[in-house]
């Protein structure tokens, strides 16, 4: 189990879906746009900003959101998430954020379930659960972003990964 990368996968999978720059330190025009966010989007962003893992990327969504694209892919034994940064000048910030998320992800694996329920967003809690159940994670950097793959040969864990895929696919279409 690659616990070190849990944070990177969880936060990037969630945050990449949020291409609109709606964060608390957004400029006035962005704050005006945030007022028109759907309740679901606002709830998701609020959860990300409070999450030990997601906040590392969510804090930079004003810069990264507009240049971030992602694709969720279902696999026979899991799922993959591909992230692309369309502005190469923003790639170092993306990679720095991913490194911070990986560190936070490693820390969340040491949390008790109660601590995780209080300090992680629902998506990261689901990721943590799948990893604790035995999901295998592989990650890699692409020329313009990253790719993450979660797999398992255990049918119960594969079902958890299918649920994560559905969440990512839904967020990608928001």
C-alpha positions in Angstrom: 0.0 0.0 0.0 1.5 3.3 -1.0 0.3 5.5 1.9 2.6 8.3 1.0 0.6 9.1 -2.1 -2.9 8.8 -0.7 -3.0 12.5 0.0 -1.9 13.4 -3.5 -4.5 11.2 -5.1 -7.3 12.2 -2.9 -6.8 15.9 -3.0 -5.9 16.1 -6.7 -8.9 14.0 -7.6 -11.3 16.2 -5.8 -9.6 19.6 -6.4 -9.0 19.0 -10.1 -12.7 18.7 -10.6 -13.1 22.2 -9.2 -11.8 24.3 -12.0 -13.6 27.4 -10.8 -11.4 29.5 -8.5 -13.7 29.7 -5.5 -11.7 30.0 -2.4 -11.7 32.2 0.6 -8.8 34.3 -0.5 -10.1 34.8 -4.0 -10.2 38.3 -5.6 -13.5 40.3 -5.4 -14.7 39.2 -8.9 -14.1 35.5 -7.9 -16.0 36.1 -4.6 -18.9 37.5 -6.6 -18.9 34.4 -8.9 -18.7 32.2 -5.8 -22.1 33.6 -4.7 -23.6 31.9 -7.7 -22.0 28.5 -6.9 -24.4 25.6 -6.5 -24.9 24.5 -2.9 -23.2 21.2 -3.7 -20.1 23.0 -5.1 -20.0 25.4 -2.1 -20.3 22.5 0.3 -17.5 20.6 -1.6 -15.2 23.6 -1.5 -15.9 24.2 2.2 -15.0 20.6 2.9 -11.8 20.8 0.9 -10.6 23.9 2.8 -11.1 22.1 6.1 -9.5 18.8 5.0 -5.9 18.1 6.1 -5.1 16.8 2.7 -7.2 18.8 0.2 -6.4 22.2 1.7 -2.9 22.0 0.3 -4.2 22.2 -3.2 -7.5 24.1 -2.5 -5.5 27.0 -1.3 -4.1 27.4 -4.8 -7.3 26.8 -6.8 -7.4 30.5 -7.8 -4.2 29.9 -9.8 -4.5 26.2 -10.7 -8.2 25.8 -11.2 -8.5 27.7 -14.4 -5.5 25.7 -16.0 -6.3 22.3 -14.5 -8.1 19.5 -16.4 -8.7 15.9 -15.4 -10.1 12.7 -16.6 -11.3 9.7 -14.5 -11.0 6.3 -16.2 -12.5 3.1 -15.0 -10.2 0.1 -15.1 -11.0 -3.6 -14.9 -9.4 -3.7 -11.4 -9.8 -0.1 -10.3 -9.6 3.5 -11.6 -7.2 6.0 -12.9 -7.2 9.8 -12.7 -5.2 11.9 -15.2 -4.5 15.5 -14.4 -3.2 18.0 -16.9 -2.0 21.6 -16.3 -2.5 23.6 -19.5 -0.2 26.4 -18.5 3.4 25.1 -18.1 4.3 28.1 -15.8 1.8 26.7 -13.2 3.2 23.2 -13.2 5.8 23.8 -10.5 3.0 25.1 -8.1 0.9 22.0 -9.0 3.8 19.7 -8.2 4.6 21.6 -5.0 0.9 21.2 -3.9 1.0 17.5 -4.8 4.1 17.0 -2.6 2.4 18.8 0.3 -0.7 16.6 -0.2 1.4 13.4 -0.2 2.9 14.4 3.1 -0.5 15.1 4.5 -1.8 11.8 3.1 0.9 9.9 4.8 -0.2 11.6 8.0 -3.8 10.7 7.6 -3.0 7.0 7.5 -1.8 7.4 11.0 -5.1 9.0 12.2 -7.7 7.1 14.1 -11.0 6.6 12.3 -12.5 9.2 14.6 -9.7 11.7 13.8 -10.1 11.1 10.1 -13.8 11.7 10.3 -13.1 15.1 11.8 -10.1 16.2 9.9 -10.7 14.8 6.4 -13.3 15.6 3.7 -15.7 12.8 2.8 -13.8 12.0 -0.4 -10.4 11.7 1.5 -12.1 9.5 4.1 -13.2 7.2 1.3 -9.7 7.2 -0.2 -8.3 6.4 3.2 -10.8 3.6 3.7 -9.9 2.0 0.4 -6.2 2.3 1.1 -6.6 0.7 4.6 -8.6 -2.1 3.0 -5.7 -2.9 0.7 -6.1 -0.8 -2.5 -2.8 -0.4 -4.4 -1.8 3.0 -5.6 0.6 3.9 -8.4 1.4 7.5 -9.3 3.6 9.2 -11.8 4.3 12.6 -13.3 3.5 13.3 -16.9 4.9 16.1 -19.0 2.0 18.3 -18.1 0.6 16.9 -14.8 0.2 13.6 -13.2 -1.5 10.2 -13.3 -2.7 8.1 -10.4 -4.0 4.6 -10.6 -5.8 2.7 -7.8 -6.3 -1.1 -8.2 -7.3 -4.1 -6.2 -8.0 -7.8 -7.0 -10.3 -8.0 -3.9 -13.9 -7.6 -5.1 -14.9 -5.6 -1.9 -12.1 -3.1 -2.4 -12.7 -3.0 -6.1 -16.3 -1.9 -5.2 -14.9 0.9 -3.1 -12.7 2.0 -6.0 -15.8 1.9 -8.3 -17.5 4.3 -5.9 -14.4 6.6 -6.0 -14.4 6.5 -9.8 -18.1 7.5 -9.8 -17.4 10.4 -7.5 -14.5 11.6 -9.6 -16.5 11.3 -12.9 -19.4 13.2 -11.3 -17.1 16.0 -10.1 -15.4 16.2 -13.5 -18.8 17.0 -15.0 -19.8 19.7 -12.5 
